[in-house]
């Protein structure tokens, strides 16, 4: 009896669209699920924008040391902002050996810019860039308040596939018996 019920469930799940649903409606449902992955990136950017406003920062950026990808940034798009983020990322990469998990460090990017950087989730970093004076308690409080949501959104982002090419086929040696 249980086997028959299980077989029935398996057959139903492999049929495709359920009865009463057209194939187009079924496909639309799949497209919505795929599109929701891209919303996560926008939500992350919005959260970073709110964080930079609360902290009084010029901007906030999330990246990792292992890849050149910027996972999220507040107000990304302007060339000045991109130069600022690149300078902040380069500064954090140079000082990454000094940064400890669950600790926030204050780094000088250049003569006019400082940043607060914090590693999270093993390999990601969040950095707040400041042009001018920093209210460290306010900025640190805003960062700590936003970290659970930022971490959740970054970990929910879909992985980025590497570009195709570069693969090689290697012949394995014959097995000895």
C-alpha positions as a Python dict, from the first residue, in 0.01 Angstrom:
ca = {
    (1, 'X'): (0, 0, 0),
    (2, 'X'): (278, 242, 94),
    (3, 'X'): (474, 145, -217),
    (4, 'X'): (175, 222, -439),
    (5, 'X'): (128, 561, -276),
    (6, 'X'): (497, 642, -318),
    (7, 'X'): (491, 537, -685),
    (8, 'X'): (184, 753, -741),
    (9, 'X'): (359, 1055, -586),
    (10, 'X'): (668, 997, -802),
    (11, 'X'): (456, 969, -1119),
    (12, 'X'): (270, 1289, -1033),
    (13, 'X'): (589, 1484, -966),
    (14, 'X'): (747, 1377, -1296),
    (15, 'X'): (447, 1471, -1511),
    (16, 'X'): (534, 1841, -1552),
    (17, 'X'): (248, 2088, -1521),
    (18, 'X'): (-26, 1988, -1282),
    (19, 'X'): (-377, 1932, -1411),
    (20, 'X'): (-556, 2258, -1469),
    (21, 'X'): (-232, 2444, -1535),
    (22, 'X'): (-120, 2523, -1884),
    (23, 'X'): (238, 2469, -1990),
    (24, 'X'): (285, 2846, -2028),
    (25, 'X'): (161, 2907, -1675),
    (26, 'X'): (391, 2633, -1547),
    (27, 'X'): (687, 2791, -1732),
    (28, 'X'): (599, 3134, -1590),
    (29, 'X'): (620, 2987, -1241),
    (30, 'X'): (967, 2854, -1318),
    (31, 'X'): (1075, 3192, -1456),
    (32, 'X'): (963, 3363, -1137),
    (33, 'X'): (1176, 3126, -931),
    (34, 'X'): (1478, 3197, -1152),
    (35, 'X'): (1420, 3574, -1140),
    (36, 'X'): (1405, 3572, -759),
    (37, 'X'): (1776, 3484, -749),
    (38, 'X'): (1857, 3814, -919),
    (39, 'X'): (1645, 4004, -668),
    (40, 'X'): (1882, 3897, -393),
    (41, 'X'): (2159, 4108, -547),
    (42, 'X'): (1933, 4412, -557),
    (43, 'X'): (1827, 4352, -197),
    (44, 'X'): (2193, 4332, -98),
    (45, 'X'): (2269, 4661, -275),
    (46, 'X'): (1970, 4825, -103),
    (47, 'X'): (2083, 4696, 237),
    (48, 'X'): (2436, 4828, 175),
    (49, 'X'): (2288, 5166, 77),
    (50, 'X'): (2093, 5180, 405),
    (51, 'X'): (2405, 5075, 596),
    (52, 'X'): (2617, 5350, 441),
    (53, 'X'): (2348, 5608, 521),
    (54, 'X'): (2320, 5494, 885),
    (55, 'X'): (2697, 5487, 928),
    (56, 'X'): (2756, 5822, 756),
    (57, 'X'): (2982, 5654, 499),
    (58, 'X'): (3046, 5744, 136),
    (59, 'X'): (2967, 5386, 40),
    (60, 'X'): (2972, 5020, 135),
    (61, 'X'): (3107, 4727, -63),
    (62, 'X'): (3110, 4346, -20),
    (63, 'X'): (3380, 4138, -189),
    (64, 'X'): (3603, 3837, -133),
    (65, 'X'): (3978, 3799, -159),
    (66, 'X'): (3970, 3489, -377),
    (67, 'X'): (3803, 3650, -680),
    (68, 'X'): (3778, 3987, -853),
    (69, 'X'): (3400, 3988, -811),
    (70, 'X'): (3229, 4262, -611),
    (71, 'X'): (2922, 4089, -465),
    (72, 'X'): (2742, 4408, -366),
    (73, 'X'): (2791, 4782, -348),
    (74, 'X'): (2592, 5086, -247),
    (75, 'X'): (2523, 5333, -529),
    (76, 'X'): (2747, 5148, -772),
    (77, 'X'): (2770, 5286, -1122),
    (78, 'X'): (2947, 5621, -1112),
    (79, 'X'): (3313, 5616, -1213),
    (80, 'X'): (3422, 5807, -901),
    (81, 'X'): (3246, 5557, -679),
    (82, 'X'): (3402, 5263, -865),
    (83, 'X'): (3750, 5415, -823),
    (84, 'X'): (3681, 5462, -452),
    (85, 'X'): (3566, 5102, -416),
    (86, 'X'): (3869, 4973, -606),
    (87, 'X'): (4101, 5172, -376),
    (88, 'X'): (3922, 5035, -68),
    (89, 'X'): (3937, 4677, -199),
    (90, 'X'): (4309, 4712, -277),
    (91, 'X'): (4375, 4851, 73),
    (92, 'X'): (4185, 4566, 243),
    (93, 'X'): (4362, 4306, 27),
    (94, 'X'): (4700, 4448, 131),
    (95, 'X'): (4605, 4440, 500),
    (96, 'X'): (4406, 4115, 497),
    (97, 'X'): (4659, 3932, 716),
    (98, 'X'): (4590, 4183, 996),
    (99, 'X'): (4212, 4139, 978),
    (100, 'X'): (4061, 3885, 1214),
    (101, 'X'): (3724, 3717, 1194),
    (102, 'X'): (3449, 3899, 1394),
    (103, 'X'): (3669, 4210, 1437),
    (104, 'X'): (3639, 4542, 1259),
    (105, 'X'): (3957, 4724, 1155),
    (106, 'X'): (4009, 5087, 1065),
    (107, 'X'): (4235, 5131, 761),
    (108, 'X'): (4367, 5439, 583),
    (109, 'X'): (4304, 5410, 209),
    (110, 'X'): (4471, 5740, 112),
    (111, 'X'): (4519, 6085, 264),
    (112, 'X'): (4149, 6174, 238),
    (113, 'X'): (3980, 5836, 273),
    (114, 'X'): (3954, 5581, 551),
    (115, 'X'): (3755, 5260, 575),
    (116, 'X'): (3619, 5018, 828),
    (117, 'X'): (3660, 4658, 714),
    (118, 'X'): (3521, 4341, 863),
    (119, 'X'): (3555, 3979, 745),
    (120, 'X'): (3251, 3753, 766),
    (121, 'X'): (3136, 3406, 660),
    (122, 'X'): (3491, 3279, 617),
    (123, 'X'): (3595, 3452, 295),
    (124, 'X'): (3385, 3765, 243),
    (125, 'X'): (3469, 4120, 351),
    (126, 'X'): (3249, 4421, 402),
    (127, 'X'): (3406, 4765, 391),
    (128, 'X'): (3263, 5109, 462),
    (129, 'X'): (3445, 5397, 292),
    (130, 'X'): (3458, 5739, 458),
    (131, 'X'): (3565, 6070, 304),
    (132, 'X'): (3650, 6273, 611),
    (133, 'X'): (3582, 6212, 978),
    (134, 'X'): (3446, 5883, 1108),
    (135, 'X'): (3215, 5850, 1402),
    (136, 'X'): (3347, 5507, 1490),
    (137, 'X'): (3080, 5411, 1747),
    (138, 'X'): (2800, 5507, 1507),
    (139, 'X'): (2960, 5334, 1208),
    (140, 'X'): (3048, 5020, 1404),
    (141, 'X'): (2698, 5002, 1553),
    (142, 'X'): (2539, 5037, 1210),
    (143, 'X'): (2771, 4770, 1068),
    (144, 'X'): (2703, 4523, 1350),
    (145, 'X'): (2330, 4586, 1319),
    (146, 'X'): (2333, 4519, 942),
    (147, 'X'): (2572, 4220, 942),
    (148, 'X'): (2316, 3939, 993),
    (149, 'X'): (2107, 4058, 697),
    (150, 'X'): (2410, 4127, 476),
    (151, 'X'): (2555, 3785, 553),
    (152, 'X'): (2225, 3613, 481),
    (153, 'X'): (2188, 3796, 148),
    (154, 'X'): (2547, 3729, 38),
    (155, 'X'): (2517, 3359, 116),
    (156, 'X'): (2186, 3347, -76),
    (157, 'X'): (2344, 3483, -394),
    (158, 'X'): (2376, 3227, -671),
    (159, 'X'): (2730, 3117, -754),
    (160, 'X'): (2888, 3275, -1059),
    (161, 'X'): (3005, 3020, -1312),
    (162, 'X'): (3362, 3058, -1436),
    (163, 'X'): (3408, 3153, -1802),
    (164, 'X'): (3425, 2858, -2040),
    (165, 'X'): (3753, 2740, -2179),
    (166, 'X'): (4084, 2646, -2032),
    (167, 'X'): (3979, 2287, -1968),
    (168, 'X'): (4218, 2013, -2069),
    (169, 'X'): (4171, 1641, -2102),
    (170, 'X'): (4438, 1442, -1927),
    (171, 'X'): (4487, 1075, -1993),
    (172, 'X'): (4495, 879, -1671),
    (173, 'X'): (4759, 606, -1636),
    (174, 'X'): (4641, 250, -1679),
    (175, 'X'): (4535, 78, -1360),
    (176, 'X'): (4758, -198, -1236),
    (177, 'X'): (4578, -515, -1142),
}
